[in-house]
Amino acid sequence: MVEDDVAIVVTHCGSGSLCGQIAWLRVPLDETGRPKPDLKNPDPALRDRPLCGPTVLDGLLPVPGEPGRWNAGSFYDPQDGRTYGLTATLRSADVLVARIYIGMPFLGSNQTLLRVQRLSGGRWC
């Protein structure tokens, strides 16, 4: 997803792992005024669900002995309907760098996730 078009809430989801759900979209509605659906989902039963709310980061496990590092996670990209491998490194209290890849981490690219204040407004899920 384009970096400034989405906000993801990252939370602990059990057993020390991290997960993340889409919590805000720059453009949350389609041209008919309805919530944008997950049209490219590989599961046809999920293609009508709204893009606001689903888990897109899943199962990031802490790396033993390396505080602020997680691996073995997955990232679902609603723009192409594919699921990618995911590792993450906390660079500071407000910056998380996610490595999104197919197969091996060296085949991927980094996405920088910035902590933002949750402000009032209609685009939050």
NORVENUR-V100593 format. One record per pair of residues at least 6 apart in sequence whose C-alpha atoms are under 7 Angstrom apart, sorted by the first residue. I is the first residue (numbers start at 1). J is the second residue. D is the distance in whole Angstrom. If there is no record, write none. Layout:
I|J|D + I|J|D
This chain:
1|77|7 + 1|79|6 + 5|25|6 + 5|26|5 + 6|22|7 + 6|24|6 + 6|25|5 + 6|26|6 + 7|22|6 + 7|23|6 + 7|24|5 + 7|25|7 + 8|20|6 + 8|21|5 + 8|22|4 + 8|23|5 + 9|20|5 + 9|21|5 + 9|22|6 + 9|23|6 + 10|18|7 + 10|19|6 + 10|20|4 + 10|21|7 + 11|18|6 + 11|19|6 + 11|20|6 + 12|18|5 + 12|19|6 + 13|19|6 + 16|61|7 + 16|62|7 + 17|59|6 + 17|60|5 + 17|61|5 + 17|62|7 + 18|58|7 + 18|59|6 + 18|60|5 + 18|61|7 + 19|57|5 + 19|58|4 + 19|59|6 + 19|60|7 + 20|55|6 + 20|56|6 + 20|57|5 + 20|58|6 + 21|53|6 + 21|54|5 + 21|55|4 + 21|56|6 + 21|57|7 + 22|52|5 + 22|53|5 + 22|54|6 + 22|55|7 + 22|56|7 + 23|52|6 + 23|53|6 + 23|124|6 + 23|125|5 + 24|52|7 + 24|123|6 + 24|124|4 + 24|125|6 + 25|123|6 + 25|124|7 + 26|123|7 + 28|35|6 + 28|36|6 + 28|123|6 + 29|35|4 + 29|36|5 + 30|36|5 + 35|50|6 + 36|50|6 + 36|51|6 + 37|47|6 + 37|48|5 + 37|49|5 + 37|50|4 + 37|51|5 + 38|46|7 + 38|47|5 + 38|48|6 + 38|49|6 + 38|50|6 + 38|51|5 + 38|78|6 + 39|47|5 + 39|48|7 + 40|47|7 + 40|78|6 + 40|79|7 + 40|80|6 + 40|81|5 + 41|47|5 + 41|78|7 + 41|81|5 + 42|81|6 + 52|125|5 + 53|125|6 + 56|75|5 + 56|76|5 + 56|77|7 + 57|74|6 + 57|75|5 + 57|76|7 + 58|73|6 + 58|74|5 + 58|75|7 + 59|72|7 + 59|73|5 + 59|74|7 + 60|70|5 + 60|71|5 + 60|72|6 + 60|73|4 + 60|87|7 + 61|70|5 + 61|71|5 + 61|72|6 + 61|73|7 + 62|69|6 + 62|70|4 + 62|71|7 + 63|69|6 + 63|70|5 + 63|71|6 + 68|89|6 + 68|90|5 + 69|88|6 + 69|89|5 + 69|90|6 + 70|87|6 + 70|88|5 + 70|89|6 + 71|86|6 + 71|87|4 + 71|88|6 + 72|86|6 + 72|87|6 + 73|85|6 + 73|86|5 + 73|87|6 + 74|83|7 + 74|84|6 + 74|85|5 + 74|86|5 + 75|83|5 + 75|84|5 + 75|85|6 + 75|86|6 + 76|82|6 + 76|83|4 + 76|84|6 + 77|83|6 + 84|100|6 + 84|101|6 + 84|102|6 + 85|100|6 + 85|101|5 + 85|102|6 + 86|98|7 + 86|99|6 + 86|100|5 + 86|101|6 + 87|98|6 + 87|99|5 + 87|100|7 + 88|96|7 + 88|97|6 + 88|98|4 + 88|99|6 + 89|96|6 + 89|97|5 + 89|98|7 + 90|96|4 + 90|97|6 + 91|97|7 + 94|114|6 + 94|115|5 + 95|112|7 + 95|113|6 + 95|114|5 + 95|115|6 + 96|112|6 + 96|113|5 + 96|114|7 + 97|110|6 + 97|111|6 + 97|112|4 + 97|113|6 + 98|110|6 + 98|111|5 + 98|112|6 + 99|105|7 + 99|108|6 + 99|109|6 + 99|110|4 + 99|111|6 + 100|108|5 + 100|109|6 + 100|110|6 + 101|107|6 + 101|108|4 + 101|109|7 + 102|108|7
